[in-house]
C-alpha cells in the first residue's frame, strides 16, 4: 500500500486507540449496516478515548472533553464510509479541530483502501490492521516544534509579545476563524497558520502560511492554492528571519 502522509502525530495515536478498542470489543452489524462508536475528544490535545456504553450518547460539551460518535455505514454497493456525529466547532481550538477532522479523513481513506476480509469481519478493523505505512512529519518540520510557536494566540497578544523587539523577530500561531474559512472555501486540502513579525519602524505585520502535501508557502492574492510555489520545509520558508519571539 502507498504511503499516507499525515500532519499531526495525534492522528496516528487516535487511529491506534480505535484499533485497540475494536480488538477489545465485539460489535455485531446492525440490521441497517450501521455501527456507532462513542468517544471522548480531549479539547486541548485532540486525542480520542473510545468508551463502552449501552446508553445513548448525550453529546455533552465541556472545556476538557467533547462527546462524539464515529458512525460507520455500509451502502447498498457494499462500500462503507465513516461519519462524525457531535459538535466539532464550539469552544474547540483550530488545532484540535484539525486533528479531529484529519483523523476522520484518514480513517475514511483507509476504509476505502481496505481489502475485504472473511465473512463478518468489520471493514474498520481490516482498515486499521496495519498502520505502518502512515507517514508522520519529521519533528524538525512540525510547526508546533518551532521556537516561535505560540499556539492559540490572538493578534493583540502577539503585538504585546513582539512590542519593542528587534526587526525580524516573529512568532507563529494558529489560524483565526477567518483564515480557516478562506482555507475551507478553497476546496484544496491545505492548512493555514499565521506568522506575525516585526518589520521596519516597529511595524508588526501578519502573513498567512499554507501547508499541504507539497510543502509550505506564504498566501498571496491568488485564490487557487494549487498554483502556489511550495517549499519542502517550514525552515526553508522562514530562513530569511533572524530571531523568534
C-alpha positions in Angstrom: 0.0 0.0 0.0 1.2 3.5 -0.8 2.5 5.8 2.0 -0.1 8.1 3.5 1.1 11.4 4.9 -0.5 13.0 8.0 0.1 16.3 9.6 -0.3 15.6 13.3 1.1 12.8 15.5 -2.1 12.7 17.4 -3.9 11.3 14.3 -1.8 8.1 14.4 -2.5 7.8 18.1 -6.2 8.2 17.6 -6.2 5.5 14.9 -4.3 3.2 17.2 -6.7 3.9 20.0 -9.6 3.0 17.8 -7.9 -0.2 16.6 -7.3 -1.3 20.2 -10.9 -0.5 21.1 -12.2 -2.6 18.2 -9.9 -5.6 19.2 -11.2 -5.5 22.7 -14.9 -5.1 21.8 -17.5 -7.1 19.9 -19.8 -5.0 17.7 -22.2 -7.1 15.6 -23.6 -5.5 12.5 -26.9 -3.8 12.9 -29.8 -4.5 10.6 -29.2 -1.3 8.7 -25.4 -1.9 8.4 -24.6 1.0 10.8 -22.2 0.9 13.7 -21.7 3.6 16.3 -18.6 4.1 18.4 -18.8 6.6 21.2 -15.6 8.6 22.1 -14.4 11.4 24.2 -12.3 14.1 22.5 -9.7 15.9 24.6 -10.4 19.6 23.8 -6.7 20.5 24.4 -4.7 17.7 22.9 -7.1 16.4 20.2 -6.6 12.8 21.5 -9.6 10.4 21.4 -10.6 8.0 24.0 -13.1 5.4 22.9 -15.7 4.3 25.5 -18.1 1.4 26.0 -21.7 2.4 26.8 -25.1 0.9 26.2 -26.8 4.2 26.8 -27.4 6.8 24.0 -24.6 9.3 24.0 -25.7 12.8 25.3 -23.2 14.8 23.3 -22.3 17.0 26.3 -19.7 19.7 25.9 -17.1 20.8 28.5 -13.8 22.7 28.3 -12.0 19.4 28.9 -13.9 16.7 26.9 -16.2 16.6 24.0 -18.6 13.6 23.5 -18.7 12.4 19.8 -19.5 9.3 17.9 -17.9 7.7 14.9 -20.6 6.2 12.6 -19.6 3.6 10.1 -22.3 2.9 7.4 -22.5 0.4 4.7 -24.3 1.3 1.5 -26.1 -0.9 -1.0 -23.0 -1.3 -3.1 -21.1 -3.0 -0.4 -18.9 0.1 0.4 -18.5 1.7 3.8 -17.9 5.2 4.9 -17.2 6.9 8.2 -19.0 10.0 9.5 -18.8 12.0 12.7 -21.7 12.9 15.0 -21.4 15.7 17.5 -20.1 19.2 17.8 -16.7 19.8 16.5 -16.9 23.6 16.4 -18.0 25.2 19.7 -15.1 26.1 22.0 -12.5 23.9 20.3 -9.2 25.4 19.2 -8.4 25.3 15.5 -5.6 22.8 16.1 -7.9 20.4 17.9 -10.5 20.7 15.1 -7.7 19.9 12.5 -6.6 16.8 14.4 -10.1 15.5 14.7 -11.1 16.1 11.1 -7.8 14.7 9.9 -8.4 11.6 11.9 -11.8 11.0 10.2 -10.3 11.8 6.8 -7.6 9.3 7.2 -10.0 6.7 8.6 -12.2 7.1 5.6 -9.2 6.8 3.3 -8.1 3.6 5.0 -11.7 2.2 4.8 -11.8 2.9 1.0 -8.4 1.2 0.5 -9.2 -1.8 2.7 -9.4 -5.2 1.1 -12.3 -7.4 2.1 -11.6 -9.9 4.8 -13.5 -13.0 5.9 -17.3 -13.1 6.4 -18.4 -11.0 9.3 -15.1 -9.0 9.5 -15.6 -5.4 10.2 -14.2 -3.2 7.5 -12.9 -0.6 10.0 -10.9 -3.3 11.8 -9.5 -4.5 8.5 -8.6 -0.9 7.5 -6.7 -0.3 10.8 -4.9 -3.7 10.7 -1.6 -2.1 9.5 -0.7 1.5 10.3 3.0 1.2 9.4 2.6 2.9 6.0 1.2 6.1 7.6 4.0 8.7 7.3 4.5 11.1 10.2 6.1 14.5 9.6 9.7 14.9 10.9 9.8 16.7 14.2 12.0 19.4 12.7 9.2 20.4 10.3 6.3 20.4 12.7 5.2 24.0 13.2 4.4 23.2 16.9 8.1 22.4 17.5 9.5 25.7 16.2 10.8 28.2 18.9 8.3 30.9 17.7 5.2 28.7 18.1 2.6 30.3 20.4 -0.5 28.2 19.5 -3.9 29.8 20.1 -2.5 33.4 20.4 -4.7 36.3 19.1 -3.4 39.4 17.3 -3.5 41.6 20.5 -1.4 39.1 22.5 1.0 38.7 19.6 1.5 42.5 19.4 2.2 42.6 23.2 4.8 39.9 22.9 6.6 41.5 20.0 6.4 45.1 21.2 9.9 46.6 21.3 11.6 43.5 19.8 14.2 43.8 17.0 13.2 43.8 13.4 12.8 40.2 12.1 11.5 38.9 15.4 8.5 36.7 14.8 6.0 34.3 16.3 3.9 31.5 14.8 0.3 31.0 15.8 -2.9 29.1 14.9 -5.0 30.5 12.1 -8.1 32.5 13.2 -11.7 31.7 12.1 -11.4 34.0 9.0 -8.3 32.2 7.8 -9.8 28.8 8.4 -12.9 29.9 6.4 -10.8 31.0 3.5 -8.9 27.7 3.5 -12.2 25.7 3.7 -13.7 27.7 0.8 -10.7 26.9 -1.4 -11.7 23.3 -1.9 -7.9 22.5 -1.8 -6.7 20.3 1.1 -4.4 22.8 2.9 -3.9 24.0 6.5 -3.5 27.7 7.4 -1.4 29.4 10.1 -0.3 33.0 10.9 3.2 34.4 11.1 3.4 37.7 13.0 6.7 39.6 12.5 8.3 42.9 13.5 9.2 44.9 10.4 11.0 48.2 9.8 9.9 51.2 12.0 8.4 48.7 14.6 5.6 47.8 12.2 4.0 44.4 13.2 2.6 42.5 10.3 0.7 39.2 9.7 1.5 36.8 6.9 -0.6 33.7 6.1 1.2 30.4 5.9 -0.2 27.5 4.0 0.8 23.8 4.4 -0.2 20.8 2.3 1.3 17.6 1.0 3.7 19.6 -1.3 5.2 21.7 1.5 4.9 25.3 2.7 4.0 28.7 1.1 3.0 32.2 2.0 -0.5 33.0 0.9 -0.9 35.7 -1.7 -3.9 37.2 -3.5 -4.1 34.2 -5.8 -7.2 32.2 -4.8 -6.1 29.0 -6.4 -3.8 27.4 -3.8 -2.7 24.8 -6.3 -0.8 27.5 -8.2 1.5 28.4 -5.3 5.2 27.6 -5.1 5.6 25.4 -2.1 9.0 24.8 -0.5 9.8 21.5 1.2 10.1 22.6 4.8 9.0 25.4 7.1 12.6 26.2 7.7 13.1 27.0 4.1 10.1 29.3 4.2 11.4 31.1 7.3 15.2 31.2 6.5 15.2 34.9 6.0 14.0 35.6 9.6 16.7 36.3 12.1 15.0 35.6 15.5 11.9 34.3 17.2 9.6 35.9 19.8 
